[in-house]
Amino acid sequence: MTSWQLVRVIAGTFILLSLAFGYPGSPWFISEWFLAFTAFVGANLLQSGITKWCLMESILRKLGLRAGT
């Protein structure tokens, strides 16, 4: 798996978990403040799409994952 693929897997997991923990109708509801984390992840995805730079991908590449094409 390349670094850009893992970034998307991590982002998708964070979004789904934060929605499960932040949506009042969810059986795993903890607090509505988890929805702020959903917005944070979405904003970072938007920023990385515009600037073509992603901090998570940089971290993963330093940990040894190969870069995507």
C-alpha positions as CSV (number, residue, x, y, z in Angstrom):
1,M,0.0,0.0,0.0
2,T,1.3,3.4,-0.9
3,S,1.4,6.5,1.4
4,W,-1.4,8.3,-0.5
5,Q,-3.7,5.2,-0.3
6,L,-3.1,4.8,3.5
7,V,-3.9,8.5,4.0
8,R,-7.3,8.0,2.4
9,V,-7.9,4.9,4.5
10,I,-7.0,6.7,7.7
11,A,-9.1,9.8,6.8
12,G,-12.1,7.7,5.9
13,T,-11.8,5.7,9.1
14,F,-11.5,9.0,11.2
15,I,-14.5,10.4,9.5
16,L,-16.7,7.4,10.0
17,L,-15.7,7.0,13.6
18,S,-16.2,10.7,14.4
19,L,-19.6,10.6,12.8
20,A,-20.5,7.4,14.8
21,F,-19.3,9.1,18.1
22,G,-20.8,12.6,17.3
23,Y,-24.2,11.8,15.8
24,P,-26.9,11.8,18.5
25,G,-28.8,9.0,16.8
26,S,-25.8,6.7,16.8
27,P,-25.6,3.8,19.3
28,W,-22.0,4.8,19.9
29,F,-22.8,8.5,20.6
30,I,-20.4,10.2,23.0
31,S,-20.5,13.9,22.3
32,E,-21.5,16.2,19.4
33,W,-18.0,17.7,19.6
34,F,-16.8,14.7,17.6
35,L,-18.4,16.4,14.6
36,A,-15.8,19.1,14.9
37,F,-13.1,16.4,14.2
38,T,-15.1,15.4,11.1
39,A,-14.9,19.0,9.9
40,F,-11.1,19.1,10.7
41,V,-10.4,15.9,8.7
42,G,-12.5,17.3,5.8
43,A,-10.7,20.6,5.9
44,N,-7.4,18.9,5.7
45,L,-8.5,16.8,2.8
46,L,-9.6,19.9,1.0
47,Q,-6.3,21.7,1.8
48,S,-4.2,18.8,0.6
49,G,-6.2,18.6,-2.7
50,I,-5.6,22.3,-3.3
51,T,-2.0,22.6,-2.2
52,K,-0.9,19.0,-3.2
53,W,0.8,18.7,0.2
54,C,-0.4,16.5,3.1
55,L,1.2,16.3,6.6
56,M,-0.1,12.8,7.2
57,E,1.5,11.6,3.9
58,S,4.8,13.2,4.8
59,I,4.7,11.4,8.2
60,L,3.9,8.1,6.6
61,R,6.7,8.5,4.0
62,K,9.2,9.2,6.8
63,L,8.0,6.0,8.5
64,G,9.0,4.1,5.4
65,L,6.0,3.8,3.2
66,R,6.6,4.3,-0.5
67,A,5.2,7.2,-2.3
68,G,2.3,6.8,-4.7
69,T,2.4,7.7,-8.3
